[in-house]
């Protein structure tokens, strides 16, 4: 198939969960909420995948780093198998 005939598939636009639900807030003391935005390897999920807006992604990143520093979350989740 020629490149000019390839079709791009665009999915539905993701909505920031923190902008949609005003009762949710980002806090480093709630690691159960922060784990939604961490991969199984312990990396922070990027915005384009999680759907978080830029402002909340910055807050989320800071909260994850702070939770790691006070030992509420691990730095890496990869175990030796």
C-alpha positions as CSV (number, residue, x, y, z in Angstrom):
1,X,0.0,0.0,0.0
2,X,1.3,3.4,-0.9
3,X,2.1,5.8,2.0
4,X,-0.4,8.5,0.8
5,X,-3.2,6.0,1.2
6,X,-2.5,4.9,4.7
7,X,-5.2,5.9,7.1
8,X,-4.5,7.2,10.6
9,X,-6.8,6.0,13.3
10,X,-7.5,8.6,15.9
11,X,-9.1,7.4,19.1
12,X,-11.3,9.3,21.4
13,X,-9.7,12.2,23.2
14,X,-8.7,11.3,26.8
15,X,-10.0,13.5,29.5
16,X,-8.0,14.5,32.5
17,X,-9.5,12.7,35.5
18,X,-8.5,15.6,37.8
19,X,-10.1,18.2,35.7
20,X,-13.3,16.1,35.1
21,X,-13.7,15.3,38.8
22,X,-13.0,18.2,41.1
23,X,-13.1,16.1,44.2
24,X,-9.9,14.2,43.1
25,X,-6.7,15.9,44.1
26,X,-3.1,14.9,43.8
27,X,-1.4,14.2,47.2
28,X,1.8,12.3,47.8
29,X,0.4,10.7,50.9
30,X,-2.1,8.6,48.8
31,X,0.1,6.0,47.0
32,X,-2.9,4.0,46.0
33,X,-4.1,6.8,43.8
34,X,-0.6,7.5,42.4
35,X,-0.1,3.8,41.4
36,X,-2.7,4.3,38.6
37,X,-0.1,6.5,36.9
38,X,2.9,4.2,37.4
39,X,3.9,1.3,35.1
40,X,4.6,-2.1,36.5
41,X,8.3,-1.3,36.2
42,X,7.9,1.8,38.3
43,X,8.0,4.5,35.7
44,X,5.7,7.5,35.5
45,X,3.2,7.1,32.7
46,X,3.4,9.9,30.1
47,X,0.6,12.3,29.4
48,X,-0.4,11.0,26.0
49,X,-1.1,7.6,27.5
50,X,-2.7,8.5,30.8
51,X,-4.7,11.5,29.5
52,X,-3.7,13.8,32.2
53,X,-3.4,17.5,31.3
54,X,0.0,19.3,31.5
55,X,-0.6,21.1,34.7
56,X,-1.8,18.0,36.6
57,X,1.0,15.9,35.0
58,X,3.5,18.3,36.6
59,X,1.8,18.0,40.0
60,X,1.5,14.2,39.6
61,X,5.2,13.9,38.8
62,X,6.2,16.0,41.8
63,X,3.9,13.9,44.1
64,X,5.3,10.6,42.8
65,X,8.9,11.8,43.4
66,X,8.0,13.1,46.8
67,X,6.3,9.8,47.7
68,X,9.4,8.0,46.7
69,X,11.6,10.2,48.8
70,X,9.6,9.6,51.9
71,X,9.5,5.8,51.2
72,X,5.7,5.6,50.4
73,X,6.4,4.2,46.9
74,X,9.4,2.3,45.6
75,X,11.8,3.8,43.1
76,X,11.7,0.7,40.9
77,X,9.3,-2.3,41.0
78,X,11.5,-4.7,39.0
79,X,12.2,-7.8,41.0
80,X,14.9,-10.4,40.4
81,X,13.1,-13.5,39.0
